[in-house]
Amino acid sequence: MWATLPESIASDVLAFLGGRRLHETFTASAASLALRALANVSAREHLRSPYPASRLEALEVQIRLAERGLPQALHNVLACAGDEDAEVRKTVAKALSYLVHPDDEEAPIVLAEALRMIKDQDDSVRKAGNILLVSVARRQDDAVVAALIGIAGDADGSVHVCQEVVGLLGTISGRGHSQALGFVRACVGSTCLEVQREAIAALSEVAERGDESIVSLLCESMADPDMIIRCAAIVSCSVLAPTGHEEAVRSLVRALEDHWQSVRLRALVALGAVAATGDAAATSAVALLLEDVDSEVKRAAERISAKLQGPAPEEQDAL
């Protein structure tokens, strides 16, 4: 009982007992401390149980103790990061993502565990490891970027690991990190379609805005046979291409003729971001979609058409 009582309640009970006999108070206090210590030892022992359910339950107890600021409990949680059960590993990753911050002394150890989890065989553990890495890593950390690229190189052809590394680089490295950009750009030429898709999307985060070579690469990718790559290229181009970029506008205008609704819709939005007001080619191409078979595309065409045409003459006079 004493091991489970909150400190405030235990103190009140001891004070009440002390009012009757002081030596009983000391006896009860000693029993409380002993039982609390026994409970903590028992909980730690359950972390080594042969039964995953028991380990998971003991881990959740340690997480609650760590939330209260007990350093030993946090170390106990960390010790479970390599557990053989995927659910235990995932629970550790989720807990550490809010228990540890980049400035904490445990951060380097947690960072190493997060990098290891990215290579985990279990999909849910990898995803939890991704979240943990983003929460504990410092932005534009060259060592972390290099470690991620190394993980992708050592992944033995694992598509999922390479995909996740490419996605993480966009978040961790920031724009213009030469090593990250070089790796992501190389992944655009991967023989794996899933990696190509991820790389095209990640370019919007790792490349500098206005990078001519990247914008040209994205324009080429808008003609890719894969619809998802075309969509990703259009979105990335809308982020990176400067206003009035001629090659980007021409490629986006061609994308308006795509037979996939999702491609036409994204191309419309991208034109609204990239084409200059009054651009005749863009305005004419958008006007054709005012009669599109898809109602969502038609509504988007109306909005973008009005934006490209600019304010009406009377509105300009008022300005």
Residue pairs with C-beta under 8 A, 6 or more apart in sequence:
1 35
2 10
2 28
2 31
2 32
2 35
2 36
3 32
3 35
3 36
3 38
3 39
4 39
5 13
5 32
10 32
13 28
14 25
14 28
14 29
14 32
15 25
17 24
17 25
17 28
18 24
18 25
43 58
43 61
43 62
44 58
44 62
44 76
45 58
46 54
46 55
46 57
46 58
47 55
47 58
47 59
47 62
47 76
47 79
47 80
48 55
49 55
49 58
52 83
52 84
52 85
52 87
52 88
55 80
55 83
55 85
55 88
56 85
56 87
56 88
56 91
59 77
59 80
59 88
59 91
59 92
60 91
62 73
62 76
62 77
62 80
63 73
63 77
63 91
63 95
63 99
65 73
66 73
66 74
66 76
66 77
66 95
66 99
67 99
74 99
74 100
74 106
77 92
77 95
77 96
77 99
78 92
78 96
78 106
78 109
78 110
78 113
80 88
80 89
80 92
81 89
81 92
81 93
81 96
81 113
81 116
81 117
82 89
82 116
83 89
83 92
86 120
86 122
86 124
86 125
89 117
89 120
89 122
89 125
89 128
90 122
90 124
90 125
90 128
92 113
93 113
93 114
93 117
93 125
93 128
93 129
93 131
93 132
94 128
94 131
94 132
96 110
96 113
96 114
96 132
96 136
97 128
97 131
97 132
97 135
97 136
98 135
100 106
100 107
100 110
100 135
100 136
101 107
101 135
101 136
102 136
102 137
102 138
104 110
107 136
110 132
110 136
111 133
111 136
111 137
111 144
113 129
113 132
114 129
114 132
114 133
114 136
114 137
115 129
115 133
115 144
115 147
115 148
115 151
116 129
117 125
117 126
117 128
117 129
117 132
117 133
118 126
118 129
118 130
118 133
118 148
118 151
118 161
118 164
118 165
118 168
119 126
119 151
119 154
119 155
119 158
119 161
120 126
120 129
123 160
126 160
126 161
126 164
127 164
130 164
130 167
130 168
133 144
133 168
133 172
134 168
134 171
134 172
137 144
137 172
138 144
139 172
139 173
139 174
140 172
140 173
140 174
140 177
141 172
142 179
144 172
145 169
145 172
145 173
145 177
145 179
145 180
146 179
148 165
148 168
148 169
148 172
149 165
149 169
149 179
149 180
149 183
151 161
151 165
152 161
152 162
152 165
152 166
152 183
155 161
155 162
155 165
159 192
159 194
159 195
162 187
162 190
162 192
162 195
163 194
163 195
163 198
166 183
166 184
166 187
166 195
166 198
166 199
166 202
167 198
167 201
167 202
169 177
169 180
169 183
169 184
169 202
169 206
170 180
170 184
170 201
170 202
170 204
170 205
170 206
171 205
172 180
173 179
173 180
173 181
173 206
174 205
174 206
175 205
175 206
175 207
175 208
175 209
176 206
176 207
176 208
177 206
180 206
181 206
181 207
184 199
184 202
184 203
184 206
185 199
185 203
185 214
185 217
187 195
187 196
187 198
187 199
187 202
188 196
188 199
188 200
188 203
188 217
188 221
189 196
190 196
190 199
193 226
193 229
196 226
196 229
197 226
197 228
197 229
197 232
200 218
200 221
200 229
200 232
200 233
200 236
201 232
201 235
201 236
203 214
203 217
203 218
203 236
203 240
204 235
204 236
204 239
204 240
207 214
207 236
207 240
208 214
208 240
209 239
209 240
209 242
210 240
210 241
210 242
211 240
214 240
215 237
215 240
215 241
215 245
215 247
215 248
216 247
218 233
218 234
218 236
218 237
218 240
218 241
218 248
218 251
219 233
219 237
219 247
219 248
219 250
219 251
221 229
221 230
221 232
221 233
222 230
222 233
222 234
222 237
222 251
222 252
222 254
222 255
223 230
223 251
223 254
224 230
224 233
227 260
227 262
227 263
230 255
230 258
230 260
230 263
231 262
231 263
231 266
234 252
234 255
234 263
234 266
234 267
234 270
235 266
235 270
237 248
237 251
237 252
237 270
237 274
238 266
238 269
238 270
238 273
238 274
241 248
241 274
242 274
243 273
243 274
243 275
243 276
244 274
244 275
244 276
244 279
245 274
248 274
249 271
249 274
249 275
249 279
249 281
249 282
250 281
252 267
252 270
252 271
252 274
252 275
252 282
253 267
253 271
253 281
253 282
253 285
255 263
255 264
255 266
255 267
255 270
256 264
256 267
256 268
256 271
256 285
256 286
256 288
256 289
257 264
258 264
258 267
261 294
261 296
261 297
264 289
264 292
264 294
264 297
265 294
265 296
265 297
265 300
268 286
268 289
268 297
268 300
268 301
268 304
269 300
269 304
271 282
271 285
271 286
271 304
271 308
272 303
272 304
272 307
272 308
275 282
275 283
275 308
277 307
277 308
277 309
277 310
278 308
278 309
278 310
279 308
282 308
283 305
283 308
283 309
286 301
286 304
286 305
286 308
287 301
287 305
289 297
289 298
289 300
289 301
290 298
290 301
290 302
290 305
291 298
292 298
292 301
310 316
311 319
